[in-house]
Amino acid sequence: MKNILFTGAAGYIGSCSAYTFLKNTSCNVYVIDNLSSGFIENIRFLESKFSDRIHFINLDLDDTCALESLLKANKFDCVVHFAASLIVPESVINPLLYYSNNTKNTLNLISLCIESNINKFIFSSTAAVYGEPKILPVKEDSALSPINPYGASKMMSEMILRDASIAYKDFNFVALRYFNVAGALSDSDFEKKSGLGQRNKNATHLIKVACECAVGKRESISIFGDDYDTKDGSCIRDYIHIDDLASAHLSAYEFLDTHKKSDVFNVGYGNGYSVKEVIEIVKEVSGVDFKVVQSVRREGDPAKLISDNTKILKETSWKPKYNDLKLIAKSAYLWECALKDENA
């Protein structure tokens, strides 16, 4: 039975991806996370479903000695790397944190993988590496020109992976450039408050924040800028359901297993929705007309980001199932209702 190491999988995307691996393969999953932004509840859910195949280690990637010991003690077939800081406005204010936690820690992890003969690496990247693309939808071979330190830190990590794969012929990676993810795991049982979804301590993702407004956790939601060159003046993004993003990681693993080569893939649906449109959809599915406040632009926000997903559809086994923004918003809202009951 193969062992796979997930970093940062006490978080939203990582825990859902770990669930997908555990559900669809016979592998053992080892999760390392320092719980600085992840949640032990996500680990407990995984343990409740797959107690004999999930192993959690509270470990910081900065602890190189402990990480090295872990990698050498276990014959990991692959590393799936989620651990990172990921709030764009924060990266503008505190860029050194992002270059340290995202780029430096990734460099150290890659080095240890090569030393330990771990030759498959799946990297959690981002559409933020593109910055303000001139042509939309954006393709993988488009110029990389991030406009914030978060995107830059991920771009640098991709470059390290690329160069490492050239220098070390057996080492291969897939970098998945995420677009905006939302929703709750389709296997979640909202009535029993059981499942996986976003548990951010200080959420910034649009659908998550809008749903928090719908359940009364927040008084209002802000639209940051209404003067962008878009159809209604607000930013446009490509939204993807968490189940489809999680399954893309399994497809990436299968790609590495089959092709034994490195590549980069966009993970999105290729549909663009404005901030104002998304807020209206959340109001519709929740039935709540919450307060919306117009605010100034945030630093580091591109006007439009829409994926071209042709490559991942053509070259991997990935087949998205939930390309429906109302469905995404509804699952996010039901998850938020369950969280509210859980914390009542």
Secondary structure by P-SEA (a helix, b strand, c coil): cbbbbbcccccaaaaaaaaaaaacccbbbbbbbccccccaaaaaaaaacccccbbbbbccccaaaaaaaaaaaccccccccccccccaaaaaacaaaaaaacaaaaaaaaaaaaaacccbbbbbccccccccccccccccccbbbbccaaaaaaaaaaaaaaaaaaacccbbbbbbbccbbbbccccccccccccccccccccccaaaaaaaaaaccccccccccccccccccbbbbbbbcaaaaaaaaaaaaaaaacccccccccccccccccaaaaaaaaaaaaccbbbbbbbccccccccbbbbcccccccccccccccccaaaaaaaaaaaaaaaaaaac
